């Protein structure tokens, strides 16, 4: 099975983008044998390639290489990237950008159709909360409409798009790379105050302006 990789990246003149990793397809970390990406048709900044689906959670790197000199420029990340542990399937598209750990997965039509067909089979639901409700409540089950045994014909057309629900297992659409262990990402607080507010305790933590991006949150 293969996946499509698309990387948003503006390279310097004379550079190409390659994909390096431990797999033989990716050159076994030898940049000279790494997989080359090509510019997508009609684009000056989207580099793409098709490759066999690698082992989940295995490492890989994006590297810019000067064609004439062979000089390499590493991606400005603290650690190697890792392939997602779930969500990769036949024909899916993995999108990312140079220097960013975030990756977005677009499921292929083959994945969507396979997922939609599989969950119509009752034996695929054994052990789920839905099936437990049907087994315990029978005709009074909240999910009574799901008690029918039927399968989607192989030649049935599954229509997908924004706002359309085809059924099936949840599809991973975005993921990030973990660059450090949890212990390394913990910041112990020494300057804080708290107040007893009845059945709740309020904790006040001073955070200097500009330390946290707008989308970040403090979790307890």
C-alpha positions in Angstrom: 0.0 0.0 0.0 1.2 3.5 -0.7 0.6 7.0 0.6 1.0 10.5 -0.9 3.2 13.0 0.8 2.9 16.7 0.2 5.3 19.2 1.8 4.9 23.0 1.7 8.4 24.4 1.4 10.2 27.3 -0.3 13.7 26.1 -1.1 16.8 28.1 -1.9 17.9 28.3 -5.6 19.6 25.0 -6.7 18.1 22.9 -3.8 15.8 19.9 -4.0 13.8 18.3 -1.2 14.4 14.6 -0.2 12.9 12.3 2.3 15.4 10.4 4.5 14.7 7.5 6.9 15.7 4.0 8.1 13.7 2.2 5.4 15.6 1.1 2.3 13.1 3.1 0.2 14.2 6.2 2.1 18.0 5.4 1.8 18.6 4.0 5.3 19.5 7.5 6.5 22.0 8.0 3.6 20.9 11.3 2.1 22.5 10.4 -1.3 20.0 7.6 -1.6 17.0 9.3 -0.1 13.7 9.6 -1.8 13.4 12.7 -4.0 10.2 14.9 -3.9 9.2 16.8 -7.0 7.3 20.1 -7.4 3.6 19.6 -7.7 2.3 20.6 -11.2 1.4 24.3 -11.2 3.1 25.0 -7.8 6.4 26.6 -6.8 6.3 25.5 -3.1 4.4 22.2 -2.8 6.8 19.2 -3.1 5.2 15.7 -3.4 6.0 12.0 -3.8 4.4 8.6 -3.4 5.9 6.0 -1.2 5.1 2.7 0.5 3.4 3.1 3.8 6.2 3.0 6.4 6.1 1.3 9.8 4.0 3.4 12.2 5.9 5.7 14.6 9.2 5.1 12.7 11.4 8.2 12.2 12.0 10.2 9.1 13.5 13.6 8.1 13.0 16.2 5.4 16.3 17.4 4.0 17.1 20.2 1.5 20.1 19.2 -0.8 22.1 21.4 -3.1 22.1 19.6 -6.5 25.6 20.6 -7.6 27.5 20.5 -4.4 25.5 17.9 -2.4 25.5 20.2 0.6 22.6 19.4 2.9 20.4 21.6 5.0 18.5 20.0 7.9 14.9 20.8 8.8 14.9 23.2 11.8 13.3 20.7 14.3 14.6 19.5 17.7 14.1 15.9 16.7 13.3 13.6 13.8 9.8 13.4 12.6 7.7 10.3 13.2 5.1 8.7 11.0 1.6 8.7 12.6 0.8 5.5 14.5 -2.8 5.5 13.0 -4.7 6.9 10.1 -2.4 6.0 7.3 -4.0 3.8 4.7 -4.0 3.0 1.0 -4.0 6.2 -1.1 -4.2 8.7 1.8 -2.4 12.0 1.6 -0.1 13.3 4.4 0.4 17.0 4.4 3.0 19.0 6.3 5.2 22.1 6.1 9.0 22.5 6.3 9.9 23.3 10.0 6.4 22.5 11.4 5.7 19.3 13.3 1.9 19.3 12.6 0.8 16.8 10.0 -2.7 16.5 8.4 -4.0 13.2 6.9 -6.6 13.2 4.2 -8.2 9.8 4.0 -8.5 8.3 0.5 -11.8 7.2 -1.1 -10.6 3.6 -0.6 -10.2 4.1 3.1 -13.6 5.8 3.5 -15.5 3.1 1.5 -13.7 0.3 3.4 -14.6 1.9 6.8 -18.2 2.5 5.7 -18.7 -1.1 4.6 -17.0 -2.7 7.6 -19.2 -1.0 10.3 -22.4 -2.2 8.6 -21.5 -5.8 9.7 -22.8 -6.8 13.1 -19.8 -9.0 13.9 -17.5 -5.9 13.6 -19.4 -4.2 16.5 -18.9 -6.9 19.1 -17.7 -5.4 22.4 -18.8 -1.8 21.5 -21.1 0.3 23.6 -23.6 0.3 20.7 -23.8 -3.5 20.6 -24.0 -3.8 24.4 -27.0 -1.5 24.4 -28.7 -3.5 21.7 -27.9 -6.8 23.5 -29.3 -5.6 26.8 -32.3 -3.6 25.7 -33.5 -5.5 22.6 -36.4 -3.8 21.0 -36.2 -1.0 23.5 -32.6 -0.3 22.7 -31.6 3.3 22.0 -29.8 1.9 18.9 -32.7 -0.3 17.8 -32.3 1.0 14.2 -28.9 -0.6 14.1 -30.1 -4.2 14.8 -30.7 -5.0 11.2 -28.1 -7.3 9.5 -27.1 -5.9 6.1 -24.0 -5.1 4.2 -23.2 -2.4 1.6 -22.9 -4.0 -1.8 -19.4 -4.0 -3.3 -20.6 -2.0 -6.3 -22.4 0.6 -4.1 -21.1 4.2 -4.5 -20.1 6.0 -1.3 -20.5 9.7 -1.7 -18.3 11.9 0.5 -17.7 15.6 1.0 -18.2 18.4 3.5 -21.2 17.8 5.7 -21.8 14.3 4.5 -21.5 11.3 6.9 -20.7 7.9 5.5 -20.3 6.0 8.7 -17.3 4.0 9.7 -14.6 4.3 12.2 -13.2 7.8 13.0 -10.6 9.0 10.6 -7.5 10.7 11.9 -7.2 14.1 10.2 -4.4 15.8 12.1 -1.5 14.8 14.3 1.7 16.3 15.7 5.2 15.0 16.4 6.2 14.4 20.0 9.7 15.9 20.3 10.3 15.2 24.0 9.4 12.9 26.8 6.6 14.1 29.1 9.1 14.7 31.9 11.1 17.1 29.7 8.0 19.1 28.8 6.9 19.7 32.4 7.5 23.1 33.9 7.3 23.1 37.7 5.6 26.2 39.1 7.2 28.0 42.0 5.4 31.3 41.9 1.6 30.9 42.3 -1.2 31.7 44.8 -4.5 30.1 45.6 -7.8 30.8 47.3 -10.4 28.6 48.9 -13.8 29.3 47.2 -16.2 27.0 48.9 -16.4 23.7 47.0 -13.7 25.0 44.6 -10.1 26.1 44.9 -8.8 28.8 42.6 -5.2 28.8 41.6 -3.6 31.9 40.2 -0.5 31.4 38.0 1.4 34.5 36.5 2.3 33.9 32.9 4.5 36.6 31.2 2.9 38.1 28.1 4.0 36.4 24.9 5.1 33.2 26.5 2.1 31.1 25.3 0.7 31.2 21.8 -2.9 32.1 21.6 -4.0 28.6 20.8 -2.1 27.1 23.8 -3.9 26.3 27.1 -2.8 25.5 30.6 -4.1 22.1 31.7 -4.4 20.9 35.3 
